[in-house]
Amino acid sequence: MDEYSLVQKIIIWAVPVVFAITVHEVAHGWVASKLGDQTAKMLGRLTLNPIKHMDPIGTVVVPMILLFIGSFIFGWAKPVPVDWRNLKNPKRDMALVAIAGPLANFLMIILWAVLEKTILLTGDPSSESLRPFLFMCYAGILINTALMILNLLPVPPLDGSRILSAILPPKWSYNYNQIERFGLVILMILLATGILGKILGPLIFGFLSLVGRIFGV
């Protein structure tokens, strides 16, 4: 993508990033609604309108900085509120709500890969008019892979921590969840020191290689 200007890169990345983050959050709220908690629904968060989910830092600033410095792109939205007291089986259901976000990203990876394969089969990949769409498909696969794997890390408040918390004994689960107040700080330190990239990099690019082999993209 080096031949594209920063503005062109922003346009190519904007749609995949916004959809990845928005659908991820809507999936949490939708599953919570099905399991008895209507908090997200009442607050108007069960919508694909990205404005309802945008976090100024996570949805705009961080992805822009990472795009500018040439790093892999990821971000986050405002968390969809879930009141565990309304869930039918709180411990189990919180895990189901948590896994819904990464699962939504997984489904979007498949959709972007199918779209890219369709373009490759029906069009001329060397066509200048098609290349931005192929890059957008690749961006969609990459950002959803990054979000899926990032959120499965067992660092509160990421989704992986909710899943782990659900299978831990009650006392361990309570103590583990106390880390959440420091979660964002921990993530920022891991990002700034490059540790997060070293953890995520092999997992992300290994998964991308698998997707490439399966779909031939």
TAQUIQUI-V602196 format. One record per residue. N is the residue number from 0. RES is the residue in one letter. NEAR is the number of other ideal C-beta (glycine too) atoms within 12 Angstrom. Layout:
n=(N:N)
res=(RES:RES)
near=(NEAR:NEAR)
This chain:
n=(0:1:2:3:4:5:6:7:8:9:10:11:12:13:14:15:16:17:18:19:20:21:22:23:24:25:26:27:28:29:30:31:32:33:34:35:36:37:38:39:40:41:42:43:44:45:46:47:48:49:50:51:52:53:54:55:56:57:58:59:60:61:62:63:64:65:66:67:68:69:70:71:72:73:74:75:76:77:78:79:80:81:82:83:84:85:86:87:88:89:90:91:92:93:94:95:96:97:98:99:100:101:102:103:104:105:106:107:108:109:110:111:112:113:114:115:116:117:118:119:120:121:122:123:124:125:126:127:128:129:130:131:132:133:134:135:136:137:138:139:140:141:142:143:144:145:146:147:148:149:150:151:152:153:154:155:156:157:158:159:160:161:162:163:164:165:166:167:168:169:170:171:172:173:174:175:176:177:178:179:180:181:182:183:184:185:186:187:188:189:190:191:192:193:194:195:196:197:198:199:200:201:202:203:204:205:206:207:208:209:210:211:212:213:214:215:216)
res=(M:D:E:Y:S:L:V:Q:K:I:I:I:W:A:V:P:V:V:F:A:I:T:V:H:E:V:A:H:G:W:V:A:S:K:L:G:D:Q:T:A:K:M:L:G:R:L:T:L:N:P:I:K:H:M:D:P:I:G:T:V:V:V:P:M:I:L:L:F:I:G:S:F:I:F:G:W:A:K:P:V:P:V:D:W:R:N:L:K:N:P:K:R:D:M:A:L:V:A:I:A:G:P:L:A:N:F:L:M:I:I:L:W:A:V:L:E:K:T:I:L:L:T:G:D:P:S:S:E:S:L:R:P:F:L:F:M:C:Y:A:G:I:L:I:N:T:A:L:M:I:L:N:L:L:P:V:P:P:L:D:G:S:R:I:L:S:A:I:L:P:P:K:W:S:Y:N:Y:N:Q:I:E:R:F:G:L:V:I:L:M:I:L:L:A:T:G:I:L:G:K:I:L:G:P:L:I:F:G:F:L:S:L:V:G:R:I:F:G:V)
near=(22:9:11:19:13:17:13:18:26:24:21:29:37:29:25:41:42:36:34:47:47:39:40:50:45:34:41:44:38:28:34:41:29:22:30:24:32:22:25:33:26:17:22:19:33:28:19:23:17:27:18:24:38:24:24:16:18:32:31:25:16:30:35:23:19:26:32:17:14:12:23:31:40:40:42:38:38:27:31:41:24:39:23:26:14:23:27:17:17:24:25:21:29:35:32:32:45:39:30:35:45:37:28:34:42:28:22:38:41:24:24:36:32:22:28:33:24:20:26:24:15:13:19:14:21:10:14:14:12:21:23:23:27:29:29:31:37:34:39:40:41:40:42:44:39:43:46:39:33:40:42:30:31:26:33:31:32:35:41:26:32:42:31:27:34:29:19:20:13:14:11:15:24:15:14:25:26:16:23:23:11:17:27:22:16:23:31:18:15:22:29:15:13:13:17:27:23:14:21:33:21:13:22:33:20:15:29:31:16:17:31:22:12:16:25:13:29)
